[in-house]
Amino acid sequence: MHQTLLFIGAKWITTSFFFLSFFFNFAF
């Protein structure tokens, strides 16, 4: 349970970081 939650959190952080980098590349 805890490992699954940690995995989901890590995947969400990676996805959000990818979208942030993509947004900054598109903005600038």
SEGU-533084 format. One record per atom (N, C-alpha, C, O, CB): atom name; x negated, y negated, z. Coordinates in Angstrom, 2 decimals, always signed. Atoms other than C-alpha are relative to their C-alpha. Glycine has a CB too. Layout:
SEGU-533084
rec atom=CA&px=X&py=Y&pz=Z $
...
end
This chain:
SEGU-533084
rec atom=N&px=-0.84&py=+1.19&pz=+0.00 $
rec atom=CA&px=+0.00&py=+0.00&pz=+0.00 $
rec atom=C&px=-0.88&py=-1.25&pz=+0.00 $
rec atom=O&px=-0.69&py=-2.16&pz=-0.81 $
rec atom=CB&px=+0.95&py=+0.00&pz=+1.22 $
rec atom=N&px=+0.85&py=+1.19&pz=-0.08 $
rec atom=CA&px=-2.69&py=-2.47&pz=+1.00 $
rec atom=C&px=-0.89&py=-0.11&pz=-1.23 $
rec atom=O&px=-1.12&py=-1.20&pz=-1.74 $
rec atom=CB&px=-0.86&py=+0.04&pz=+1.28 $
rec atom=N&px=+0.87&py=+0.04&pz=+1.18 $
rec atom=CA&px=-4.95&py=-1.49&pz=-1.89 $
rec atom=C&px=+0.79&py=-0.43&pz=-1.23 $
rec atom=O&px=+0.28&py=-1.16&pz=-2.08 $
rec atom=CB&px=-0.65&py=+1.38&pz=-0.25 $
rec atom=N&px=-0.83&py=+0.39&pz=+1.14 $
rec atom=CA&px=-2.07&py=-1.87&pz=-4.34 $
rec atom=C&px=+0.26&py=-1.50&pz=+0.02 $
rec atom=O&px=+0.21&py=-2.17&pz=-1.01 $
rec atom=CB&px=+1.32&py=+0.78&pz=-0.01 $
rec atom=N&px=-0.25&py=+1.43&pz=-0.13 $
rec atom=CA&px=-1.27&py=-5.33&pz=-3.00 $
rec atom=C&px=-1.25&py=-0.80&pz=-0.34 $
rec atom=O&px=-1.18&py=-1.84&pz=-0.99 $
rec atom=CB&px=+0.48&py=-0.35&pz=+1.43 $
rec atom=N&px=+1.26&py=+0.68&pz=+0.30 $
rec atom=CA&px=-4.93&py=-6.30&pz=-3.21 $
rec atom=C&px=-0.28&py=+0.02&pz=-1.50 $
rec atom=O&px=-0.78&py=-0.95&pz=-2.06 $
rec atom=CB&px=-1.17&py=+0.65&pz=+0.78 $
rec atom=N&px=+0.21&py=-0.11&pz=+1.45 $
rec atom=CA&px=-5.10&py=-5.03&pz=-6.80 $
rec atom=C&px=+0.89&py=-0.96&pz=-0.75 $
rec atom=O&px=+0.46&py=-1.60&pz=-1.71 $
rec atom=CB&px=+0.26&py=+1.44&pz=-0.47 $
rec atom=N&px=-0.93&py=+0.94&pz=+0.65 $
rec atom=CA&px=-2.02&py=-7.04&pz=-7.76 $
rec atom=C&px=-0.48&py=-1.43&pz=+0.19 $
rec atom=O&px=-0.39&py=-2.25&pz=-0.73 $
rec atom=CB&px=+1.43&py=+0.17&pz=+0.56 $
rec atom=N&px=+0.49&py=+1.36&pz=-0.27 $
rec atom=CA&px=-3.49&py=-10.13&pz=-6.11 $
rec atom=C&px=-1.20&py=-0.33&pz=-0.87 $
rec atom=O&px=-1.31&py=-1.44&pz=-1.40 $
rec atom=CB&px=-0.36&py=-0.16&pz=+1.47 $
rec atom=N&px=+1.19&py=+0.23&pz=+0.82 $
rec atom=CA&px=-6.79&py=-9.72&pz=-7.94 $
rec atom=C&px=+0.39&py=-0.18&pz=-1.46 $
rec atom=O&px=-0.17&py=-1.03&pz=-2.16 $
rec atom=CB&px=-1.00&py=+1.16&pz=+0.15 $
rec atom=N&px=-0.43&py=+0.12&pz=+1.40 $
rec atom=CA&px=-5.00&py=-9.22&pz=-11.26 $
rec atom=C&px=+0.69&py=-1.34&pz=-0.23 $
rec atom=O&px=+0.51&py=-1.96&pz=-1.28 $
rec atom=CB&px=+0.95&py=+1.17&pz=-0.37 $
rec atom=N&px=-0.69&py=+1.29&pz=+0.14 $
rec atom=CA&px=-2.82&py=-12.30&pz=-10.64 $
rec atom=C&px=-1.01&py=-1.14&pz=-0.03 $
rec atom=O&px=-0.86&py=-2.08&pz=-0.81 $
rec atom=CB&px=+1.00&py=-0.21&pz=+1.14 $
rec atom=N&px=+1.03&py=+1.05&pz=-0.03 $
rec atom=CA&px=-5.89&py=-14.40&pz=-9.79 $
rec atom=C&px=-0.75&py=-0.04&pz=-1.33 $
rec atom=O&px=-1.04&py=-1.11&pz=-1.86 $
rec atom=CB&px=-0.99&py=+0.22&pz=+1.17 $
rec atom=N&px=+0.72&py=-0.05&pz=+1.28 $
rec atom=CA&px=-7.67&py=-13.20&pz=-12.94 $
rec atom=C&px=+0.86&py=-0.57&pz=-1.12 $
rec atom=O&px=+0.36&py=-1.31&pz=-1.97 $
rec atom=CB&px=-0.40&py=+1.45&pz=-0.33 $
rec atom=N&px=-0.89&py=+0.52&pz=+1.04 $
rec atom=CA&px=-4.63&py=-13.95&pz=-15.10 $
rec atom=C&px=+0.16&py=-1.51&pz=+0.10 $
rec atom=O&px=+0.13&py=-2.22&pz=-0.90 $
rec atom=CB&px=+1.37&py=+0.68&pz=+0.09 $
rec atom=N&px=-0.16&py=+1.44&pz=-0.19 $
rec atom=CA&px=-4.13&py=-17.40&pz=-13.57 $
rec atom=C&px=-1.28&py=-0.74&pz=-0.40 $
rec atom=O&px=-1.21&py=-1.83&pz=-0.98 $
rec atom=CB&px=+0.37&py=-0.32&pz=+1.47 $
rec atom=N&px=+1.26&py=+0.64&pz=+0.37 $
rec atom=CA&px=-7.83&py=-18.20&pz=-14.02 $
rec atom=C&px=-0.16&py=-0.03&pz=-1.52 $
rec atom=O&px=-0.66&py=-1.00&pz=-2.08 $
rec atom=CB&px=-1.20&py=+0.75&pz=+0.65 $
rec atom=N&px=+0.08&py=-0.05&pz=+1.46 $
rec atom=CA&px=-7.64&py=-17.10&pz=-17.67 $
rec atom=C&px=+0.90&py=-1.05&pz=-0.63 $
rec atom=O&px=+0.51&py=-1.72&pz=-1.58 $
rec atom=CB&px=+0.38&py=+1.40&pz=-0.50 $
rec atom=N&px=-0.91&py=+1.00&pz=+0.55 $
rec atom=CA&px=-4.62&py=-19.30&pz=-18.30 $
rec atom=C&px=-0.50&py=-1.42&pz=+0.28 $
rec atom=O&px=-0.33&py=-2.32&pz=-0.55 $
rec atom=CB&px=+1.41&py=+0.18&pz=+0.59 $
rec atom=N&px=+0.55&py=+1.32&pz=-0.31 $
rec atom=CA&px=-6.29&py=-22.24&pz=-16.54 $
rec atom=C&px=-1.13&py=-0.36&pz=-0.95 $
rec atom=O&px=-1.20&py=-1.48&pz=-1.44 $
rec atom=CB&px=-0.49&py=-0.04&pz=+1.46 $
rec atom=N&px=+1.12&py=+0.26&pz=+0.91 $
rec atom=CA&px=-9.43&py=-21.90&pz=-18.66 $
rec atom=C&px=+0.53&py=-0.24&pz=-1.41 $
rec atom=O&px=+0.02&py=-1.10&pz=-2.12 $
rec atom=CB&px=-1.00&py=+1.19&pz=+0.00 $
rec atom=N&px=-0.58&py=+0.19&pz=+1.33 $
rec atom=CA&px=-7.29&py=-21.59&pz=-21.80 $
rec atom=C&px=+0.67&py=-1.37&pz=-0.10 $
rec atom=O&px=+0.58&py=-2.03&pz=-1.13 $
rec atom=CB&px=+1.01&py=+1.12&pz=-0.31 $
rec atom=N&px=-0.67&py=+1.29&pz=-0.01 $
rec atom=CA&px=-5.28&py=-24.67&pz=-20.81 $
rec atom=C&px=-1.01&py=-1.14&pz=-0.09 $
rec atom=O&px=-0.80&py=-2.12&pz=-0.81 $
rec atom=CB&px=+0.86&py=-0.15&pz=+1.25 $
rec atom=N&px=+1.01&py=+1.05&pz=+0.04 $
rec atom=CA&px=-8.41&py=-26.73&pz=-20.19 $
rec atom=C&px=-0.67&py=-0.06&pz=-1.37 $
rec atom=O&px=-0.99&py=-1.14&pz=-1.85 $
rec atom=CB&px=-1.05&py=+0.22&pz=+1.10 $
rec atom=N&px=+0.60&py=-0.02&pz=+1.33 $
rec atom=CA&px=-9.89&py=-25.61&pz=-23.52 $
rec atom=C&px=+0.95&py=-0.65&pz=-1.01 $
rec atom=O&px=+0.51&py=-1.30&pz=-1.95 $
rec atom=CB&px=-0.34&py=+1.45&pz=-0.43 $
rec atom=N&px=-0.98&py=+0.58&pz=+0.91 $
rec atom=CA&px=-6.65&py=-26.65&pz=-25.24 $
rec atom=C&px=+0.17&py=-1.50&pz=+0.24 $
rec atom=O&px=+0.38&py=-2.27&pz=-0.70 $
rec atom=CB&px=+1.35&py=+0.71&pz=+0.15 $
rec atom=N&px=-0.19&py=+1.41&pz=-0.35 $
rec atom=CA&px=-6.39&py=-29.97&pz=-23.37 $
rec atom=C&px=-1.19&py=-0.83&pz=-0.47 $
rec atom=O&px=-1.03&py=-1.92&pz=-1.01 $
rec atom=CB&px=+0.21&py=-0.16&pz=+1.52 $
rec atom=N&px=+1.19&py=+0.78&pz=+0.38 $
rec atom=CA&px=-9.98&py=-31.05&pz=-23.99 $
rec atom=C&px=-0.60&py=+0.54&pz=-1.28 $
rec atom=O&px=-1.61&py=+0.01&pz=-1.75 $
rec atom=CB&px=-1.04&py=+0.03&pz=+1.13 $
end
